[in-house]
Amino acid sequence: MQYFYCIFGGVTDDELDRVFKALGDPTRRRIIDRLRERPEQSLFEICAHLFAEDGTALSRQAITQHLDMLQKAGLVRIEWSGRTRIHSLDPGPLREAVNQWLRSHL
């Protein structure tokens, strides 16, 4: 399932909830930070980076579940390169969360 966001159209409460829920986990925030620094990464590259950073390993299955939640929230785009899924950050939902809700509380 893929979600598309319009920069000027706003998001529904359910979409906003998905974004905040996705941001509620430190591993998912680390994945977002990594994809912001270096877009277009395979699952293998994301796994290698998360392991190397703090010395603890997460299973590929666990990272895949985190990536799935980020994709459902619209924060990660997936493209195929042959048989490899390539992940990139989509900052649109973050901008919408700021514009639609966070800005009024700052």
RAWOCOR-V999798 format. One record per helix or strand of 2 or more residues. SS is the DSSP state (~ for helix, > for strand). FROM is the first residue (numbers start at 1). TO is the last residue. If there is no record, write none. Layout:
BEGIN
{{SS | FROM | TO} {SS | FROM | TO}}
END
This chain:
BEGIN
{{~ | 13 | 23} {~ | 26 | 37} {> | 41 | 42} {~ | 43 | 54} {~ | 60 | 72} {> | 76 | 81} {> | 84 | 89} {~ | 92 | 100} {~ | 102 | 105}}
END
